[in-house]
């Protein structure tokens, strides 16, 4: 438990330091203001309220694959997607994009993995290991002996 409190105090100290640095920044203040406005706009939107409202217990579930409006479109996608994937894998564009992503991974993202900030984020965001449970072994030989003697 002392390790957890030590890491929590370290995180708290880092948070306070970042907060102290960022409090005077006009860019961060403007970003926070824009973020607050966008957040308020999204939360007040009809789509957000519709997506986050409590489900009605009497809702009927409809399989869209069986409808006349959406079913043919889904069937078309089911038919085309494997062919599109094969065409992408054999195309020049697919190979160029693959090489670009490979370069980005090797030159940009791998060096980031070696920074202290990345290691701190990984240590903070990694879930703890589940505690090991001790298995209790029940000796069944005594119970079977008792049962067999009671049957006689």
C-alpha positions as CSV (number, residue, x, y, z in Angstrom):
1,X,0.0,0.0,0.0
2,X,2.9,2.3,0.6
3,X,4.0,1.9,-3.1
4,X,0.5,3.1,-4.2
5,X,0.5,6.1,-2.0
6,X,4.0,7.0,-3.1
7,X,3.1,6.8,-6.8
8,X,-0.1,8.7,-6.1
9,X,1.8,11.5,-4.4
10,X,4.2,11.6,-7.3
11,X,1.3,11.9,-9.7
12,X,-0.2,14.6,-7.6
13,X,3.1,16.5,-7.5
14,X,3.4,16.2,-11.3
15,X,-0.2,17.3,-11.7
16,X,0.4,20.4,-9.5
17,X,3.5,21.3,-11.4
18,X,1.8,21.0,-14.8
19,X,-1.1,23.0,-13.4
20,X,1.2,25.8,-12.2
21,X,3.0,25.9,-15.6
22,X,-0.2,25.9,-17.6
23,X,-2.2,28.4,-15.5
24,X,-0.6,31.5,-17.1
25,X,-0.7,30.2,-20.7
26,X,-3.1,32.1,-22.9
27,X,-3.0,29.3,-25.5
28,X,-4.1,26.7,-22.9
29,X,-6.7,29.1,-21.5
30,X,-8.1,29.6,-25.0
31,X,-8.0,25.9,-25.6
32,X,-9.9,25.3,-22.4
33,X,-12.5,27.9,-23.3
34,X,-13.0,26.4,-26.8
35,X,-13.2,22.9,-25.3
36,X,-15.8,24.0,-22.8
37,X,-17.9,25.6,-25.5
38,X,-17.7,22.6,-27.8
39,X,-18.5,20.3,-24.9
40,X,-21.5,22.3,-24.0
41,X,-22.6,22.4,-27.6
42,X,-22.3,18.7,-28.0
43,X,-24.1,17.9,-24.7
44,X,-27.0,20.1,-25.7
45,X,-27.3,18.6,-29.1
46,X,-30.3,16.3,-30.0
47,X,-28.0,13.5,-31.2
48,X,-26.0,13.4,-27.9
49,X,-29.2,13.4,-25.8
50,X,-30.7,10.7,-28.0
51,X,-27.6,8.5,-27.8
52,X,-27.2,8.9,-24.0
53,X,-30.8,8.6,-22.8
54,X,-32.0,5.7,-20.8
55,X,-33.2,2.8,-23.0
56,X,-37.0,2.2,-23.1
57,X,-37.7,-1.2,-21.7
58,X,-40.4,-1.8,-24.4
59,X,-38.0,-1.3,-27.3
60,X,-38.4,-3.7,-30.2
61,X,-35.1,-4.8,-31.8
62,X,-35.1,-4.9,-35.6
63,X,-32.5,-6.8,-37.5
64,X,-31.6,-4.4,-40.3
65,X,-30.4,-7.2,-42.5
66,X,-34.0,-8.3,-42.9
67,X,-35.4,-4.9,-43.9
68,X,-36.1,-3.8,-47.5
69,X,-34.4,-0.5,-47.1
70,X,-31.1,-1.4,-45.5
71,X,-30.8,-5.2,-46.1
72,X,-29.7,-5.0,-49.7
73,X,-27.1,-2.4,-48.9
74,X,-25.7,-4.6,-46.1
75,X,-25.7,-7.6,-48.5
76,X,-23.8,-5.5,-51.1
77,X,-21.2,-4.5,-48.5
78,X,-20.8,-8.1,-47.3
79,X,-20.1,-9.1,-50.9
80,X,-17.8,-6.2,-51.9
81,X,-15.6,-5.8,-48.8
82,X,-13.5,-9.0,-49.3
83,X,-12.8,-7.9,-52.9
84,X,-11.9,-4.4,-51.9
85,X,-9.5,-5.7,-49.3
86,X,-7.8,-7.9,-51.8
87,X,-7.6,-5.1,-54.3
88,X,-6.1,-2.8,-51.6
89,X,-3.5,-5.4,-50.7
90,X,-2.4,-5.7,-54.3
91,X,-2.5,-2.0,-55.3
92,X,0.4,0.4,-55.5
93,X,-1.5,2.9,-53.3
94,X,-1.9,0.2,-50.6
95,X,1.8,-0.6,-50.6
96,X,2.8,3.1,-50.5
97,X,0.5,3.8,-47.6
98,X,1.8,0.6,-45.9
99,X,5.4,1.9,-46.3
100,X,4.4,5.4,-44.9
101,X,2.8,3.9,-41.9
102,X,5.8,1.6,-41.4
103,X,8.1,4.6,-41.6
104,X,5.9,6.6,-39.1
105,X,6.0,3.7,-36.7
106,X,9.7,3.3,-36.8
107,X,10.8,6.9,-37.0
108,X,8.1,8.7,-35.0
109,X,6.3,6.4,-32.6
110,X,9.1,4.1,-31.6
111,X,11.3,6.9,-30.3
112,X,8.4,8.3,-28.4
113,X,8.2,5.0,-26.6
114,X,11.6,5.7,-25.1
115,X,10.7,9.0,-23.4
116,X,10.1,9.4,-19.7
117,X,6.6,10.9,-20.4
118,X,5.6,7.8,-22.3
119,X,6.9,5.5,-19.5
120,X,5.1,7.5,-16.9
121,X,1.8,7.4,-18.9
122,X,2.2,3.6,-19.3
123,X,2.9,3.2,-15.6
124,X,-0.2,5.3,-14.7
125,X,-2.6,3.8,-17.2
126,X,-1.6,0.1,-17.0
127,X,-4.2,-1.7,-14.9
128,X,-2.9,-3.5,-11.8
129,X,-2.4,-7.2,-11.9
130,X,-5.3,-9.2,-10.4
131,X,-4.5,-10.7,-7.0
132,X,-3.7,-14.4,-7.1
133,X,-6.3,-16.5,-5.4
134,X,-5.2,-19.4,-3.3
135,X,-6.8,-22.6,-4.4
136,X,-8.1,-24.8,-1.7
137,X,-7.8,-28.5,-2.4
138,X,-10.5,-30.6,-0.9
139,X,-9.5,-34.1,-0.1
140,X,-12.3,-36.2,-1.6
141,X,-11.0,-39.5,-0.3
142,X,-12.5,-39.0,3.2
143,X,-15.9,-38.1,1.8
144,X,-16.0,-41.2,-0.5
145,X,-15.0,-43.5,2.3
146,X,-17.8,-42.1,4.5
147,X,-20.3,-42.5,1.7
148,X,-19.3,-46.1,0.9
149,X,-19.4,-47.1,4.5
150,X,-22.9,-45.6,4.9
151,X,-24.1,-47.6,1.9
152,X,-23.2,-50.9,3.5
